[in-house]
Amino acid sequence: MKAFVFPGQGSQAVGMGKDLAENFAPARAVFEEVDAALNQKLSTLMFEGPEAELTLTANAQPALMAVSLAVTRVLEAEAGLDLARDAAYVAGHSLGEYSALAAAGSLSIAEAARLLRRRGQAMQEAVPVGKGAMAALIGIDDNRAKAIAAEAQADVQCVCAVANDNGGGQVVISGAKPAIERAIEIAKANGIRRAVPLPVSAPFHCVLMQPAAEAMAAALSEVEIKRPQVPVVANVLAAPIEDPQEIRTRLIEQVTGTVRWRESILFMAARGVSLFVELGSGKVLSGLLRRIVESGTGISVGTAAEVEAYRALG
């Protein structure tokens, strides 16, 4: 059985999607649709940079979705991909959940682009720059990370929480800057292999993002969400959802909730998924997979050469 997974922020890179656009008309059509939906030549920014502008949350989120959907449309046209037939599940890491929903037919590409633009803006606006922070803890499990976050929060009396349980001993924490700095101190004192601040502009996936959650509740209330052709494994549940109203609810919760990626992969693997196909920019999720499920196979499709390699699999 196959599952198709869609990357999140951090997978962006200048040049992503360019060779897809040069080689495949369906990819060009996706990039044109996103450009039109945002009234911006986002594709030019993706192909040419500058990197600092592409990395801005409000640009990176719709850009990554665009590449993922371009790959999906190319595989449908060139390799006979039919998600309804070929996928047991789809899932996406954070913003990638919107990509998964668009690929599964719940959202149009244009609506996904506009929602992600709003999501990126709202997340950036929720906390003043410099007030929040995130850090990666390496060589730790979810329970130990929660304990460290709780101790740091108690010590400095401000928010600290687990944002991403990525698997393979990698957990990301998020919160107020003093709490994250304290958590790093606690982690190092407890022999955690690595505890490093992340170069992000806001503390994603914690309660400080509540203003962004409210903004997304308003934005999502205006969008039609259809029943997906494939069950979507939701970040906040690590379990599949198909009801349109529940999808809307879980997307709102996701803004402040933990991305339960490790559990999501384990859920799919336990139900017979052995091949995980990452559609979009980079190979982050394929790399994480190898550290979560030893028996699982992960492949990445994000370039013209990788499209050909996927087609050769038959």
C-alpha positions as CSV (number, residue, x, y, z in Angstrom):
1,M,0.0,0.0,0.0
2,K,1.1,3.6,-0.7
3,A,0.6,6.8,1.1
4,F,1.4,10.2,-0.4
5,V,2.9,12.8,1.9
6,F,3.5,16.6,1.4
7,P,6.3,18.7,2.9
8,G,6.1,21.7,5.2
9,Q,8.0,24.9,5.8
10,G,11.8,24.5,5.7
11,S,11.7,22.5,2.4
12,Q,11.7,25.6,0.3
13,A,14.7,26.4,-1.9
14,V,15.2,28.9,-4.7
15,G,14.8,27.1,-8.0
16,M,12.1,24.7,-6.8
17,G,9.6,23.7,-9.4
18,K,11.6,25.4,-12.2
19,D,12.5,22.3,-14.2
20,L,9.0,20.9,-13.7
21,A,7.6,24.1,-15.4
22,E,10.2,23.8,-18.2
23,N,9.3,20.2,-18.9
24,F,5.6,19.7,-18.2
25,A,2.6,21.7,-19.2
26,P,0.5,20.6,-16.1
27,A,3.1,22.0,-13.8
28,R,3.1,25.4,-15.6
29,A,-0.7,25.4,-15.3
30,V,-0.5,24.9,-11.5
31,F,2.0,27.7,-11.2
32,E,-0.1,30.0,-13.3
33,E,-3.2,29.2,-11.3
34,V,-1.4,30.1,-8.0
35,D,0.0,33.3,-9.5
36,A,-3.5,34.3,-10.6
37,A,-5.0,33.4,-7.2
38,L,-2.5,35.5,-5.3
39,N,-2.2,38.3,-7.9
40,Q,1.5,37.8,-7.6
41,K,4.3,36.2,-9.7
42,L,5.1,33.8,-6.9
43,S,6.5,31.4,-9.5
44,T,9.2,33.9,-10.5
45,L,10.1,34.2,-6.8
46,M,10.3,30.4,-6.5
47,F,12.4,30.0,-9.6
48,E,14.8,33.0,-9.2
49,G,14.6,34.2,-5.5
50,P,15.8,36.1,-3.7
51,E,15.9,33.5,-0.9
52,A,15.1,35.9,1.9
53,E,11.8,36.8,0.2
54,L,10.9,33.2,-0.6
55,T,11.6,32.2,3.0
56,L,9.0,34.7,4.3
57,T,6.2,32.6,5.8
58,A,3.5,34.2,3.7
59,N,5.4,33.3,0.5
60,A,6.9,29.9,1.5
61,Q,3.6,28.4,2.5
62,P,1.7,28.8,-0.8
63,A,5.0,28.2,-2.8
64,L,5.5,24.8,-1.3
65,M,1.9,23.9,-1.9
66,A,2.3,25.0,-5.5
67,V,5.3,22.7,-6.1
68,S,3.5,19.8,-4.4
69,L,0.4,20.2,-6.6
70,A,2.5,20.7,-9.7
71,V,4.2,17.3,-9.0
72,T,0.8,15.7,-8.4
73,R,-0.6,17.0,-11.6
74,V,2.4,15.9,-13.6
75,L,2.3,12.4,-12.2
76,E,-1.4,12.2,-13.0
77,A,-0.7,13.2,-16.6
78,E,2.6,11.4,-17.2
79,A,2.5,8.4,-14.9
80,G,-1.2,7.6,-14.6
81,L,-1.4,8.5,-10.9
82,D,-4.9,8.3,-9.5
83,L,-4.9,9.1,-5.8
84,A,-8.3,7.7,-5.3
85,R,-7.1,4.4,-6.6
86,D,-3.4,4.4,-5.7
87,A,-3.3,6.0,-2.2
88,A,-4.4,4.4,1.0
89,Y,-3.9,7.8,2.8
90,V,-2.5,11.3,2.2
91,A,-0.9,13.5,4.9
92,G,1.1,16.7,5.0
93,H,3.4,18.2,7.5
94,S,1.9,21.4,8.9
95,L,1.1,23.6,5.8
96,G,1.5,20.3,3.8
97,E,-1.9,19.3,5.1
98,Y,-3.4,21.9,2.8
99,S,-1.4,20.4,-0.1
100,A,-2.7,17.0,0.8
101,L,-6.3,18.3,0.9
102,A,-5.9,20.0,-2.5
103,A,-4.3,16.9,-4.0
104,A,-7.3,14.8,-2.6
105,G,-9.8,17.2,-4.1
106,S,-11.1,18.8,-0.9
107,L,-9.7,22.2,-1.8
108,S,-9.1,23.9,-5.1
109,I,-5.5,24.9,-5.8
110,A,-6.5,28.6,-5.9
111,E,-8.3,28.3,-2.5
112,A,-5.4,26.5,-1.0
113,A,-3.0,29.2,-2.2
114,R,-5.2,32.0,-0.7
115,L,-5.7,30.1,2.6
116,L,-1.9,29.6,2.9
117,R,-1.2,33.2,2.1
118,R,-3.6,34.2,4.9
119,R,-2.2,31.5,7.2
120,G,1.4,32.7,6.7
121,Q,0.4,36.3,7.3
122,A,-1.6,35.5,10.3
123,M,1.1,33.4,11.9
124,Q,3.6,36.1,11.3
125,E,1.4,38.8,12.8
126,A,0.3,36.8,15.9
127,V,3.5,37.4,17.9
128,P,5.9,40.4,17.5
129,V,9.2,39.5,16.0
130,G,11.8,38.6,18.6
131,K,9.2,37.7,21.3
132,G,8.8,34.1,20.3
133,A,11.2,31.3,19.4
134,M,11.5,27.6,18.5
135,A,14.2,25.1,19.1
136,A,15.0,21.6,17.9
137,L,15.8,18.9,20.5
138,I,17.7,16.0,19.0
139,G,18.1,12.6,20.7
140,I,14.9,12.8,22.7
141,D,11.4,11.4,22.7
142,D,8.1,13.2,22.9
143,N,7.5,12.5,26.6
144,R,10.9,13.8,27.7
145,A,10.5,16.9,25.4
146,K,7.1,17.6,27.1
147,A,8.7,17.4,30.5
148,I,11.5,19.8,29.6
149,A,8.9,22.2,28.1
150,A,6.8,22.0,31.2
151,E,9.8,22.7,33.5
152,A,10.9,25.6,31.4
153,Q,7.4,27.1,31.3
154,A,7.1,26.8,35.1
155,D,10.6,28.3,35.6
156,V,10.0,31.5,33.6
157,Q,6.2,31.6,33.7
158,C,5.6,31.9,29.9
159,V,4.6,29.6,27.1
160,C,6.7,26.6,26.1
161,A,5.2,23.5,24.3
162,V,6.0,20.7,21.9
163,A,5.3,22.0,18.4
164,N,6.4,19.1,16.2
165,D,7.0,15.4,17.1
166,N,8.9,14.7,13.9
167,G,10.2,11.2,14.9
168,G,13.6,9.7,14.9
169,G,14.5,11.5,18.2
170,Q,13.7,15.0,16.7
171,V,11.2,17.1,18.6
172,V,10.6,20.8,18.1
173,I,9.5,23.1,20.9
174,S,7.9,26.5,20.6
175,G,6.9,29.4,22.8
176,A,8.1,32.7,24.3
177,K,11.7,33.4,23.8
178,P,12.7,33.3,27.5
179,A,11.0,29.9,27.9
180,I,12.8,28.4,24.8
181,E,16.1,29.7,26.1
182,R,15.4,28.1,29.4
183,A,14.4,24.8,27.8
184,I,17.6,24.7,25.8
185,E,19.6,25.1,29.1
186,I,17.5,22.3,30.8
187,A,18.0,20.0,27.8
188,K,21.7,20.5,27.8
189,A,22.0,19.9,31.5
190,N,20.1,16.6,31.1
191,G,22.5,15.3,28.4
192,I,20.3,15.8,25.4
193,R,22.5,15.3,22.3
194,R,21.6,18.6,20.7
195,A,19.3,21.5,21.6
196,V,19.5,24.3,19.0
197,P,17.4,27.4,18.3
198,L,15.7,27.5,14.9
199,P,15.9,30.4,12.5
200,V,12.2,31.1,12.4
201,S,10.3,34.4,12.7
202,A,7.5,33.2,14.9
203,P,6.7,30.5,17.5
204,F,4.5,28.2,15.4
205,H,2.2,25.5,16.7
206,C,1.7,26.7,20.3
207,V,-1.0,28.7,22.1
208,L,0.7,32.0,21.2
209,M,-0.7,31.4,17.7
210,Q,-4.3,31.8,18.9
211,P,-4.8,35.0,17.0
212,A,-3.7,33.2,13.8
213,A,-6.1,30.4,14.6
214,E,-9.0,32.9,14.9
215,A,-7.9,34.4,11.6
216,M,-8.0,31.0,9.9
217,A,-11.4,30.2,11.4
218,A,-12.7,33.2,9.6
219,A,-10.9,32.4,6.4
220,L,-12.0,28.8,6.4
221,S,-15.6,29.7,7.1
222,E,-15.7,31.3,3.6
223,V,-14.3,28.3,1.7
224,E,-16.1,25.2,0.4
225,I,-14.4,22.0,1.6
226,K,-15.3,18.9,-0.2
227,R,-15.0,15.3,1.0
228,P,-11.5,14.1,0.1
229,Q,-11.1,11.3,-2.4
230,V,-8.6,9.7,0.0
231,P,-8.6,9.7,3.8
232,V,-6.4,12.6,5.1
233,V,-4.3,11.8,8.2
234,A,-4.7,15.0,10.3
235,N,-1.7,16.5,12.1
236,V,-3.5,17.1,15.4
237,L,-5.1,13.6,15.5
238,A,-2.6,11.3,13.8
239,A,-5.7,9.7,12.5
240,P,-7.7,10.0,9.2
241,I,-10.5,12.5,8.7
242,E,-12.9,12.8,5.8
243,D,-15.9,14.9,6.9
244,P,-15.6,18.4,5.5
245,Q,-16.7,20.1,8.8
246,E,-14.2,18.1,10.8
247,I,-11.4,19.0,8.3
248,R,-12.2,22.7,8.8
249,T,-12.1,22.2,12.6
250,R,-8.8,20.4,12.6
251,L,-7.2,22.9,10.3
252,I,-8.0,25.6,12.8
253,E,-6.8,23.5,15.7
254,Q,-3.6,22.8,13.8
255,V,-2.4,26.4,14.0
256,T,-1.9,26.1,17.8
257,G,-1.6,22.3,18.1
258,T,1.2,19.8,17.9
259,V,2.2,18.3,14.5
260,R,2.1,14.6,15.4
261,W,4.1,13.5,12.4
262,R,5.8,10.5,14.0
263,E,2.4,9.1,15.2
264,S,0.9,9.8,11.8
265,I,3.5,7.8,10.0
266,L,3.2,4.9,12.5
267,F,-0.6,5.0,12.1
268,M,-0.3,4.5,8.3
269,A,2.5,1.9,8.6
270,A,0.4,-0.1,11.1
271,R,-2.4,-0.3,8.6
272,G,-0.3,-1.7,5.8
273,V,1.4,1.3,4.2
274,S,4.9,0.3,3.1
275,L,5.7,2.9,0.5
276,F,5.6,6.6,1.3
277,V,5.9,9.0,-1.7
278,E,6.9,12.5,-0.8
279,L,5.5,15.0,-3.4
280,G,7.1,18.4,-3.5
281,S,10.3,20.2,-2.7
282,G,13.1,18.5,-0.9
283,K,13.5,15.2,0.9
284,V,12.8,16.1,4.5
285,L,9.9,13.8,5.0
286,S,11.7,10.9,3.3
287,G,14.6,11.4,5.6
288,L,12.4,11.4,8.7
289,L,10.6,8.3,7.5
290,R,13.7,6.2,7.7
291,R,14.1,7.1,11.4
292,I,10.4,6.3,12.2
293,V,9.7,3.1,10.3
294,E,12.6,0.8,9.6
295,S,10.5,-1.4,7.2
296,G,9.0,1.5,5.3
297,T,10.3,2.8,2.0
298,G,10.3,6.5,1.2
299,I,10.8,8.2,-2.1
300,S,10.8,11.8,-3.1
301,V,9.3,13.3,-6.3
302,G,10.0,17.0,-6.8
303,T,12.0,17.3,-10.0
304,A,11.7,16.2,-13.6
305,A,14.3,13.5,-13.1
306,E,12.4,12.2,-10.1
307,V,9.2,12.2,-12.1
308,E,10.9,9.9,-14.7
309,A,12.2,7.7,-11.9
310,Y,8.7,7.3,-10.4
311,R,7.3,6.5,-13.8
312,A,9.9,3.8,-14.2
313,L,8.6,2.1,-11.0
314,G,5.5,1.3,-12.9
